[in-house]
Amino acid sequence: MSKNLIESTVIINAPIDQVWKTLTSFDYYYEWNPFTPKVEIEPVIGSTVGLHVRLNPNSQQTMFQKETLLVWDEENKRLEWGIQNAWYVRTIRLQQLTDLGNNKTKYYTSDFFEGPLTKLILWLYRNKIQIGFDDVCNGLKQHLENPKVII
């Protein structure tokens, strides 16, 4: 594992198309995503992605993060966005689905950091981001395996 990479993964008992639909239904993130309960996005490469990130899972307070959509690949079930034009850090957030057969899907998410302030940013936020990514995995799994609302 790269020291500049934060990642998490989970196996979900649901078909890949259903997981993709949930993953790309951003208006409903608040139902299952405790780390990023609100995302403002248009599926246009190069467009702005507005992320409302909750770094403290015990608080309702979010911070706003502005990133750029880099990949929206429905065929390969892959999303990427990141910070690309800041002098202090560049990031790539990846969300990837893999069909495991038998209505099982692997969800993988990561964030790669590089730039002059990477060490400081990761020193301050690595654990919070890791907890957040683990919560995303668990939230997505629970939402799809024990649905309360069908989207």
HUTA-V743796 format. One record per residue. RES is the residue in three letters. OMEGA is omega in whole degrees, 0 to 359 (none if undefined). BURIAL is b if it has 16 or more other ideal C-beta (glycine too) atoms within 10 Angstrom, else e. D_CENTER is the distance of its C-alpha to the mean C-alpha in whole Angstrom. Layout:
# HUTA-V743796
RES_OMEGA_BURIAL_D_CENTER / RES_OMEGA_BURIAL_D_CENTER
This chain:
# HUTA-V743796
MET_177_e_18 / SER_178_e_18 / LYS_179_e_19 / ASN_184_b_16 / LEU_172_e_13 / ILE_184_b_11 / GLU_177_e_10 / SER_181_b_10 / THR_178_e_11 / VAL_173_b_13 / ILE_183_e_15 / ILE_178_b_15 / ASN_179_e_19 / ALA_178_b_18 / PRO_185_b_19 / ILE_181_b_16 / ASP_177_e_17 / GLN_178_b_17 / VAL_179_b_13 / TRP_179_b_12 / LYS_179_e_14 / THR_182_b_12 / LEU_183_b_9 / THR_174_e_11 / SER_190_e_13 / PHE_179_b_11 / ASP_183_e_14 / TYR_181_e_14 / TYR_181_b_10 / TYR_181_e_13 / GLU_186_e_14 / TRP_187_b_12 / ASN_182_b_9 / PRO_183_e_11 / PHE_179_b_9 / THR_186_b_8 / PRO_179_b_11 / LYS_177_b_11 / VAL_176_b_10 / GLU_188_e_13 / ILE_168_b_13 / GLU_183_e_15 / PRO_180_e_15 / VAL_180_e_17 / ILE_181_e_17 / GLY_180_e_17 / SER_180_e_17 / THR_174_e_15 / VAL_177_b_12 / GLY_183_e_12 / LEU_174_b_10 / HIS_190_b_12 / VAL_177_b_10 / ARG_181_b_12 / LEU_177_b_13 / ASN_183_e_16 / PRO_179_e_15 / ASN_182_e_19 / SER_175_e_19 / GLN_182_e_18 / GLN_176_e_18 / THR_171_b_15 / MET_182_e_15 / PHE_180_e_14 / GLN_180_e_13 / LYS_180_e_14 / GLU_182_b_12 / THR_177_b_13 / LEU_183_b_12 / LEU_182_b_13 / VAL_169_e_13 / TRP_187_b_13 / ASP_183_e_15 / GLU_181_e_16 / GLU_181_e_18 / ASN_176_e_16 / LYS_185_b_13 / ARG_174_b_11 / LEU_173_b_9 / GLU_169_b_9 / TRP_181_b_9 / GLY_173_b_11 / ILE_187_b_14 / GLN_189_e_17 / ASN_178_e_20 / ALA_181_e_20 / TRP_189_e_23 / TYR_181_e_22 / VAL_170_b_18 / ARG_180_e_16 / THR_170_b_13 / ILE_176_b_10 / ARG_182_b_7 / LEU_168_b_7 / GLN_187_b_6 / GLN_175_b_9 / LEU_176_b_12 / THR_178_b_15 / ASP_180_e_18 / LEU_183_e_20 / GLY_179_e_23 / ASN_179_e_24 / ASN_175_e_22 / LYS_182_e_19 / THR_173_b_16 / LYS_173_e_14 / TYR_179_b_10 / TYR_175_b_9 / THR_178_b_6 / SER_173_b_7 / ASP_179_b_8 / PHE_182_b_12 / PHE_170_b_14 / GLU_180_e_18 / GLY_188_e_21 / PRO_182_e_24 / LEU_181_e_22 / THR_183_b_19 / LYS_180_e_21 / LEU_180_e_22 / ILE_180_b_18 / LEU_176_b_17 / TRP_181_e_20 / LEU_194_e_19 / TYR_185_b_16 / ARG_184_e_15 / ASN_179_e_15 / LYS_178_b_14 / ILE_179_b_10 / GLN_177_e_11 / ILE_179_b_12 / GLY_179_b_9 / PHE_177_b_7 / ASP_177_b_10 / ASP_176_b_10 / VAL_179_b_7 / CYS_181_b_9 / ASN_180_e_12 / GLY_179_b_11 / LEU_179_b_10 / LYS_181_b_13 / GLN_181_e_16 / HIS_183_b_15 / LEU_182_b_16 / GLU_179_e_19 / ASN_189_e_20 / PRO_172_e_20 / LYS_181_e_21 / VAL_176_e_21 / ILE_177_e_20 / ILE_none_e_19
